[in-house]
């Protein structure tokens, strides 16, 4: 059964590549979500005035990869304690966010946030600031074509991800 997930980890190029490389991920695209302007352009999103985040839409086969596994990748590919920035990318469009498509996804996002926050707090990181909410009242706007699979088209392009370097805790550690 195919499912959809939405993740924002800063610049969407590197995040899209991380997700498309996972077995069970059927399709990825990048776009804008969580803002107020209909059909925003990249230039408009970059002003911060639209309120959108740079998102990765992930279509996955729930029989081959779990949402939990996608969340593990999400938490460890960026710094979720950094408000409205990742590395040198600064602005609300670079915020950390998860927009869920089911109540079960919402519950899992919250649970994994708590697990990861416990894991990184022992290393001196602050609280996770990731926005987690239902996508029900939101629209996903596909980004311009030149952003789609950008790092496939430009293999040495800007990946733009900073992360904590702390792995997601194994189930044995989380109990």
C-alpha positions as CSV (number, residue, x, y, z in Angstrom):
1,X,0.0,0.0,0.0
2,X,1.5,3.3,-1.1
3,X,1.7,6.2,1.4
4,X,2.8,9.8,1.3
5,X,5.0,11.6,3.8
6,X,6.2,15.3,3.9
7,X,9.5,16.4,5.4
8,X,11.4,19.7,5.6
9,X,15.1,19.6,6.7
10,X,16.4,22.8,5.3
11,X,17.4,22.9,1.6
12,X,15.3,20.3,-0.2
13,X,18.0,19.1,-2.6
14,X,20.0,16.9,-0.2
15,X,17.0,15.7,1.6
16,X,15.4,14.5,-1.6
17,X,18.5,12.5,-2.5
18,X,18.7,10.9,0.9
19,X,15.0,9.7,0.6
20,X,15.1,8.6,-3.0
21,X,18.0,6.3,-2.2
22,X,16.0,4.3,0.3
23,X,14.6,0.9,-0.7
24,X,10.8,1.1,-0.7
25,X,10.7,4.8,-1.7
26,X,8.8,4.9,-5.0
27,X,8.9,8.6,-5.8
28,X,10.2,11.9,-4.5
29,X,9.6,15.5,-5.4
30,X,10.4,18.8,-3.9
31,X,8.0,21.7,-3.3
32,X,6.6,24.2,-0.8
33,X,4.2,23.7,2.0
34,X,2.9,25.3,5.2
35,X,2.6,28.8,4.0
36,X,-0.2,31.2,3.0
37,X,0.4,32.1,-0.7
38,X,-1.1,29.9,-3.3
39,X,1.3,28.6,-6.0
40,X,4.4,30.3,-4.6
41,X,7.6,30.6,-6.7
42,X,11.0,29.8,-5.3
43,X,11.9,33.5,-5.3
44,X,8.7,34.3,-3.3
45,X,9.4,31.5,-0.8
46,X,13.0,32.8,-0.3
47,X,11.7,36.2,0.8
48,X,10.2,34.5,3.9
49,X,6.9,36.4,3.2
50,X,4.9,33.3,2.1
51,X,5.6,31.2,5.2
52,X,6.3,28.1,3.2
53,X,9.0,25.5,4.0
54,X,11.1,23.7,1.4
55,X,9.5,20.2,1.5
56,X,10.3,16.8,0.2
57,X,7.2,14.7,-0.8
58,X,8.0,11.0,-0.4
59,X,5.7,8.3,-1.9
60,X,6.6,5.0,-0.3
61,X,5.5,1.4,-0.2
62,X,4.5,0.8,3.4
63,X,5.1,-3.0,2.8
64,X,8.8,-2.4,2.0
65,X,9.8,0.6,4.2
66,X,8.1,1.8,7.3
67,X,7.2,5.4,8.1
68,X,9.3,4.9,11.3
69,X,12.4,4.2,9.0
70,X,11.7,7.4,7.1
71,X,11.5,9.3,10.4
72,X,14.9,7.8,11.5
73,X,16.4,9.2,8.3
74,X,14.7,12.5,8.8
75,X,15.9,13.1,12.3
76,X,19.5,12.2,11.5
77,X,19.9,14.0,8.2
78,X,19.7,17.5,9.7
79,X,19.9,19.4,13.0
80,X,16.3,19.5,14.3
81,X,17.4,21.8,17.2
82,X,18.2,24.7,14.8
83,X,15.4,27.1,14.4
84,X,14.8,28.4,10.8
85,X,18.2,27.4,9.6
86,X,20.4,24.6,8.6
87,X,24.1,25.5,8.4
88,X,24.5,28.6,6.3
89,X,20.9,28.4,5.0
90,X,18.9,30.9,7.1
91,X,15.2,31.7,6.9
92,X,11.8,30.2,7.7
93,X,11.8,28.2,4.4
94,X,14.7,26.2,5.9
95,X,12.8,25.2,9.0
96,X,12.5,21.6,10.2
97,X,9.0,20.3,9.7
98,X,7.0,17.1,9.4
99,X,3.5,17.4,7.9
100,X,1.7,14.1,8.5
101,X,-1.0,12.5,6.3
102,X,-2.6,10.2,8.9
103,X,-3.2,10.2,12.7
104,X,-0.7,7.2,13.0
105,X,2.0,9.3,11.2
106,X,1.4,12.1,13.7
107,X,1.7,9.8,16.6
108,X,4.9,8.2,15.3
109,X,6.4,11.6,14.5
110,X,5.9,12.8,18.1
111,X,7.2,9.5,19.5
112,X,10.3,9.5,17.4
113,X,10.9,13.2,18.2
114,X,10.9,12.4,21.9
115,X,13.3,9.4,21.4
116,X,15.7,11.5,19.3
117,X,15.5,14.5,21.7
118,X,16.5,12.2,24.6
119,X,19.4,10.9,22.5
120,X,20.8,14.2,21.5
121,X,20.2,16.1,24.8
122,X,22.9,13.9,26.4
123,X,25.4,15.4,23.8
124,X,24.6,18.9,24.7
125,X,22.0,19.8,22.1
126,X,18.9,21.8,23.1
127,X,15.3,21.0,22.4
128,X,14.0,19.9,19.1
129,X,12.2,22.7,17.3
130,X,10.7,20.7,14.5
131,X,7.2,21.7,13.5
132,X,5.0,18.6,13.5
133,X,1.4,18.9,12.4
134,X,-1.2,17.4,10.1
135,X,-1.1,18.2,6.4
136,X,-4.9,18.0,6.2
137,X,-5.4,21.8,5.8
138,X,-2.3,22.3,3.7
139,X,-1.5,22.2,0.0
140,X,1.8,20.9,-1.4
141,X,3.0,23.1,-4.3
142,X,5.5,21.4,-6.6
143,X,8.7,23.4,-7.0
144,X,10.0,24.5,-10.3
145,X,11.4,21.7,-12.6
146,X,15.0,22.7,-12.2
147,X,14.8,21.9,-8.4
148,X,13.4,18.4,-9.1
149,X,16.1,15.7,-8.6
150,X,18.6,18.6,-8.6
151,X,21.5,16.5,-7.2
152,X,20.8,13.8,-9.9
153,X,21.2,16.5,-12.5
154,X,24.1,18.1,-10.6
155,X,25.9,15.3,-8.7
156,X,28.5,17.7,-7.2
157,X,25.8,20.3,-6.3
158,X,25.2,21.9,-3.0
159,X,23.9,19.3,-0.5
160,X,23.5,21.9,2.3
161,X,22.9,19.6,5.2
162,X,24.3,20.0,8.7
163,X,23.4,17.4,11.2
164,X,24.1,16.4,14.8
165,X,26.1,13.4,13.9
166,X,24.1,11.4,16.5
167,X,22.5,8.2,15.2
168,X,18.8,7.5,15.9
169,X,18.6,5.3,19.0
170,X,18.1,1.6,18.4
171,X,14.9,0.1,19.9
172,X,17.1,-1.5,22.6
173,X,18.2,1.9,23.8
174,X,14.7,3.4,23.6
175,X,13.1,1.0,25.9
